[in-house]
Amino acid sequence: MNKEEIIQKLTTIVKPYVQNEEGFKNISEETDFINDLEINSANLVDIILDVEDAFDIHIDNDSMEKMLSVKATVAIIQDKMNA
């Protein structure tokens, strides 16, 4: 699965939790989940659980703490899928 496919799937996972629709319309690798999309920390945990299910991977606590932007999340997903 390439980066664009991962971002597309991630966008679908994130959409229900977005509080800032304007930020979501402009989603990119540089998008920050908390600052740009106004997703709260409880929902970030839900997103991580959804990502684990969607990509059939396990995300450890260290990786979880780094998953604050699209770019970081894609890198972690790719790393876990290639492990």
C-alpha positions as CSV (number, residue, x, y, z in Angstrom):
1,M,0.0,0.0,0.0
2,N,1.5,3.3,-1.0
3,K,1.4,6.6,0.9
4,E,-1.5,8.1,-1.1
5,E,-3.6,4.9,-0.4
6,I,-2.7,5.2,3.3
7,I,-3.7,8.9,3.4
8,Q,-7.0,8.2,1.7
9,K,-7.8,5.4,4.2
10,L,-6.7,7.5,7.1
11,T,-8.8,10.4,5.9
12,T,-11.9,8.2,6.0
13,I,-11.0,7.0,9.5
14,V,-10.5,10.6,10.8
15,K,-13.5,12.2,9.3
16,P,-16.1,11.3,12.0
17,Y,-13.9,12.9,14.7
18,V,-13.2,16.2,12.9
19,Q,-14.5,19.4,14.6
20,N,-13.0,21.8,12.1
21,E,-14.6,21.1,8.7
22,E,-12.5,23.8,7.0
23,G,-9.3,22.2,8.2
24,F,-10.5,18.9,7.0
25,K,-11.2,20.2,3.5
26,N,-7.5,21.2,3.3
27,I,-6.1,18.0,4.8
28,S,-2.5,17.3,3.8
29,E,0.6,15.5,5.2
30,E,1.2,18.6,7.3
31,T,-2.2,18.5,9.0
32,D,-2.1,18.3,12.8
33,F,-5.0,16.4,14.3
34,I,-5.4,18.5,17.4
35,N,-4.5,22.0,16.1
36,D,-5.8,21.9,12.5
37,L,-8.8,19.5,12.9
38,E,-9.6,20.2,16.5
39,I,-9.8,16.5,17.4
40,N,-9.7,15.9,21.2
41,S,-7.3,13.5,22.8
42,A,-10.1,11.0,23.7
43,N,-11.0,10.8,20.0
44,L,-7.3,10.4,19.0
45,V,-7.4,7.1,20.9
46,D,-10.4,6.0,18.9
47,I,-8.6,6.9,15.7
48,I,-5.6,4.9,16.7
49,L,-7.8,1.9,17.5
50,D,-9.6,2.3,14.1
51,V,-6.2,2.6,12.4
52,E,-5.1,-0.7,14.1
53,D,-8.2,-2.5,12.8
54,A,-8.1,-0.9,9.3
55,F,-4.4,-1.7,8.6
56,D,-4.2,-4.9,10.7
57,I,-1.3,-3.5,12.8
58,H,-0.5,-3.1,16.5
59,I,0.5,0.4,17.7
60,D,2.6,0.6,20.8
61,N,2.4,3.4,23.3
62,D,5.6,5.1,22.1
63,S,4.2,5.2,18.5
64,M,0.8,6.3,19.7
65,E,2.3,9.4,21.4
66,K,3.8,10.5,18.1
67,M,0.6,10.1,16.0
68,L,-0.4,13.8,16.1
69,S,-0.1,14.7,12.4
70,V,-1.0,13.0,9.1
71,K,2.7,12.7,8.2
72,A,3.7,11.1,11.5
73,T,0.8,8.7,11.4
74,V,1.5,7.6,7.8
75,A,5.1,7.0,8.7
76,I,4.1,4.8,11.7
77,I,1.6,2.9,9.6
78,Q,4.2,2.2,6.9
79,D,6.7,1.2,9.5
80,K,4.3,-1.2,11.2
81,M,3.1,-2.7,7.9
82,N,6.7,-3.3,6.8
83,A,7.8,-4.9,10.1
